[in-house]
Amino acid sequence: MTAQNPLTLEPFSMNVKSRDIETPERALAIGAHPDDSDFGCGATLAKWAAQGCDVNVLVCTDGSKGTWDSTADKSTLIRTRQEEQIAATRALGGMGEVVFLGYPDGELPSDLEARAAVAYWIRQLRPTVVLGHDPWKRYRLHPDHRHAGLLACEGIVAARDPKFFPDQGVPHFRPDKLLLFEADEPDHAEEVSGTVGAKMLALRQHESQFESTMIKNSGGSMIDFDRRVEAKLREAGTAAGVTHAEVFKLITDL
């Protein structure tokens, strides 16, 4: 994450129409930066992993601007953030691929080259469910989140149709479902009361972010940070009629 507070508590405009899809055989979470998928759907991924799902994560950018230290070495930060994301995915129980597209932080496009890269990994990993940012979230400032969300949607379209990027050497593939996190109007909830701790553990792997998006934006301590993570899950759970939840916009017409 870069210069953004992912734990802002906002009133939900929710009309929950579904809850707890069948555990997918394979899942692919697509995040703009290292830690985005852990914030957006980490508890859901942990729940599915515990139930036998093959959990994979794709990170679009290199995370190289994810610090408030102007003197930080960029190559070291990139390497650190990759290591943190791998550790976080393993903390969730995800034993699948952790893929880094490596676009410069803050400069992610949603062009044909990036779309082809996302489509390739959807075809290669063959996820039953794809998870990603809601690209249509109102008043979103960070361009990487918007573009990563578009790439998740557009990558599905390209991956499913055989005439898109036929030179990739992998067969086309159509996922069953798309779950968009950070959605303006979520209509699906995943009950995650049993994996709140796993989400917190995964987020704690991103030590390079403690000073910025975690501690400084959460009151000054990791205890406060944990409380805000739990409070956000509890707020969503209350809206969904369960104790703790992560909420999404569910799209099944793929």
C-alpha positions in Angstrom: 0.0 0.0 0.0 1.2 3.5 -0.7 0.2 6.7 1.2 -3.4 5.5 1.9 -5.3 4.4 5.0 -6.9 1.0 4.2 -8.6 0.9 7.6 -10.9 3.9 7.4 -14.3 3.0 8.9 -17.0 4.1 6.5 -20.7 3.5 6.6 -21.6 0.6 4.4 -24.2 0.9 1.7 -25.0 -2.8 1.6 -27.7 -5.0 0.3 -26.3 -8.4 1.0 -27.8 -10.8 -1.5 -25.5 -13.7 -0.9 -23.1 -15.1 1.6 -20.3 -17.7 1.7 -19.9 -19.1 -1.8 -18.8 -22.7 -2.1 -15.1 -22.9 -1.4 -13.3 -22.5 -4.7 -10.8 -25.1 -5.9 -8.4 -22.3 -6.8 -8.4 -18.5 -6.1 -6.4 -15.7 -7.4 -6.2 -12.4 -5.6 -5.0 -9.4 -7.7 -3.7 -6.4 -5.7 -2.1 -3.2 -6.8 0.6 -3.3 -4.2 2.1 -5.8 -1.7 -0.4 -6.0 1.2 -3.5 -4.9 -0.8 -4.9 -8.4 -1.1 -4.3 -9.0 2.6 -6.2 -5.9 3.6 -8.9 -6.5 1.0 -9.6 -10.2 1.3 -7.0 -11.8 3.6 -9.4 -13.4 6.0 -11.5 -14.9 3.2 -8.3 -16.3 1.5 -7.3 -17.8 4.9 -10.8 -19.4 5.3 -10.6 -20.9 1.9 -7.0 -22.1 2.3 -8.0 -23.9 5.5 -10.8 -25.6 3.5 -8.4 -26.9 0.8 -8.4 -24.0 -1.7 -5.2 -23.4 -3.7 -4.7 -19.7 -2.9 -2.6 -17.6 -5.3 -1.7 -13.9 -5.2 -0.7 -11.5 -8.0 0.8 -8.1 -7.2 0.9 -5.6 -10.0 3.5 -3.1 -8.8 6.9 -3.3 -7.2 5.9 -1.3 -4.0 8.9 0.9 -4.5 7.2 4.1 -3.2 5.7 2.4 -0.2 7.7 4.4 2.4 7.8 7.8 4.0 11.6 7.6 4.2 13.0 9.7 1.3 16.4 8.1 1.8 15.3 4.5 1.6 17.1 2.4 -1.1 14.5 1.5 -3.8 16.0 -1.9 -4.8 16.1 -3.0 -1.1 12.5 -1.9 -0.5 11.3 -3.8 -3.6 13.0 -7.0 -2.4 11.7 -6.5 1.1 8.2 -6.0 0.0 8.3 -9.1 -2.2 9.6 -11.1 0.7 6.9 -9.7 3.0 4.1 -10.6 0.5 5.3 -14.1 0.2 5.4 -14.5 4.0 2.0 -12.9 4.3 0.5 -15.3 1.8 2.0 -18.3 3.6 0.6 -16.9 6.9 -2.8 -17.1 5.4 -2.2 -20.7 4.5 -1.8 -19.9 0.8 0.7 -22.3 -0.8 0.1 -21.4 -4.4 2.0 -18.9 -6.6 2.9 -15.3 -5.5 3.4 -13.4 -8.8 4.9 -9.9 -9.1 4.3 -8.1 -12.4 6.9 -5.4 -11.3 5.3 -2.2 -12.6 6.7 0.9 -10.9 4.7 1.9 -7.9 2.3 4.7 -8.8 2.8 4.1 -12.5 0.6 1.1 -13.2 -1.3 1.3 -16.5 -4.3 -0.6 -17.6 -3.1 -1.0 -21.2 -2.9 -3.9 -23.5 0.5 -5.1 -22.2 -0.6 -5.2 -18.6 -3.9 -6.8 -19.6 -2.1 -9.5 -21.4 0.1 -10.2 -18.4 -2.9 -10.5 -16.1 -4.7 -12.7 -18.7 -1.7 -14.9 -18.9 -1.7 -15.6 -15.2 -5.4 -16.2 -15.1 -4.9 -18.8 -17.9 -1.9 -20.3 -16.2 -3.3 -20.6 -12.7 -6.9 -21.3 -13.8 -8.6 -19.8 -10.7 -12.2 -20.6 -10.0 -12.6 -17.3 -8.3 -10.7 -14.0 -8.9 -10.6 -11.2 -6.3 -9.6 -7.6 -7.0 -10.1 -4.0 -6.3 -13.3 -2.3 -7.3 -12.1 0.0 -10.1 -15.4 2.0 -9.9 -15.1 3.0 -6.3 -16.1 6.6 -6.0 -13.5 9.2 -5.0 -10.6 6.8 -5.2 -7.4 8.8 -5.3 -4.8 6.1 -5.9 -4.4 5.4 -9.6 -2.8 2.0 -9.0 -5.9 0.7 -7.2 -8.1 1.8 -10.0 -6.0 0.4 -12.7 -5.4 -2.9 -10.9 -9.2 -3.3 -10.6 -9.6 -2.7 -14.2 -6.9 -5.2 -15.0 -8.7 -7.8 -13.0 -11.9 -7.3 -14.9 -10.3 -6.9 -18.3 -7.9 -9.7 -17.7 -10.8 -12.1 -17.2 -12.3 -11.0 -20.5 -9.1 -11.6 -22.3 -8.3 -14.9 -20.5 -11.7 -16.4 -21.4 -11.7 -15.7 -25.1 -9.3 -17.7 -27.3 -8.7 -15.0 -29.9 -7.1 -12.7 -27.2 -3.3 -13.0 -27.0 -3.3 -16.4 -28.8 0.5 -16.5 -28.7 0.7 -17.0 -25.0 0.9 -20.7 -25.3 -1.7 -21.5 -22.6 -5.3 -22.4 -23.2 -8.0 -19.9 -22.6 -9.9 -20.1 -19.3 -13.0 -18.6 -17.8 -13.3 -18.2 -14.0 -16.7 -18.7 -12.3 -16.8 -15.7 -10.1 -15.2 -12.3 -9.5 -15.2 -10.7 -6.0 -14.4 -7.0 -5.9 -13.1 -5.7 -2.5 -13.3 -2.1 -1.3 -16.6 -1.9 -3.2 -19.0 1.0 -2.9 -22.0 -1.2 -2.9 -21.1 -4.6 -1.7 -23.7 -7.3 -2.1 -21.8 -10.4 -0.9 -20.3 -11.3 2.5 -17.9 -13.9 3.5 -18.1 -14.9 7.2 -14.6 -14.8 8.5 -14.9 -15.1 12.3 -12.5 -18.0 12.4 -9.7 -16.3 10.4 -9.5 -12.8 11.9 -6.2 -13.8 13.5 -4.8 -15.2 10.3 -5.5 -11.8 8.6 -3.8 -9.9 11.4 -0.8 -12.3 11.2 -0.5 -11.8 7.5 -0.7 -8.0 7.8 2.0 -8.1 10.4 4.4 -9.6 7.9 4.5 -6.3 6.1 6.9 -4.8 8.5 8.1 -2.1 6.1 4.6 -0.6 6.3 4.4 -0.4 10.1 5.4 3.3 10.2 3.1 4.5 7.4 -0.2 2.8 6.6 -0.3 0.7 9.8 0.9 2.3 13.0 0.8 6.0 12.1 -2.7 5.7 10.6 -4.0 3.5 13.5 -3.3 5.6 16.6 0.4 4.9 17.2 0.8 1.2 18.0 0.3 -2.3 16.5 -2.3 -3.0 19.2 -4.3 -0.1 17.9 -3.8 -1.4 14.4 -5.1 -4.9 15.3 -8.1 -3.3 17.0 -8.9 -1.4 13.8 -8.6 -4.5 11.7 -11.0 -6.3 14.0 -13.3 -3.4 14.2 -13.6 -3.1 10.4 -14.3 -6.9 10.1 -16.9 -6.6 12.9 -18.6 -3.6 11.3 -18.9 -5.5 8.0 -20.1 -8.5 10.0 -22.8 -6.5 11.7 -24.1 -5.3 8.3 -24.1 -8.8 7.0 -25.7 -10.4 10.0 -22.6 -12.3 11.3 -19.9 -11.6 13.8 -17.1 -10.8 11.4 -17.1 -10.5 7.6 -15.3 -9.3 4.5 -17.7 -7.8 1.9 -17.5 -7.7 -1.8 -19.3 -6.9 -5.0 -20.0 -10.3 -6.5 -20.0 -10.7 -10.3 -21.0 -14.1 -11.7 -21.7 -13.1 -15.4 -18.2 -13.8 -16.7 
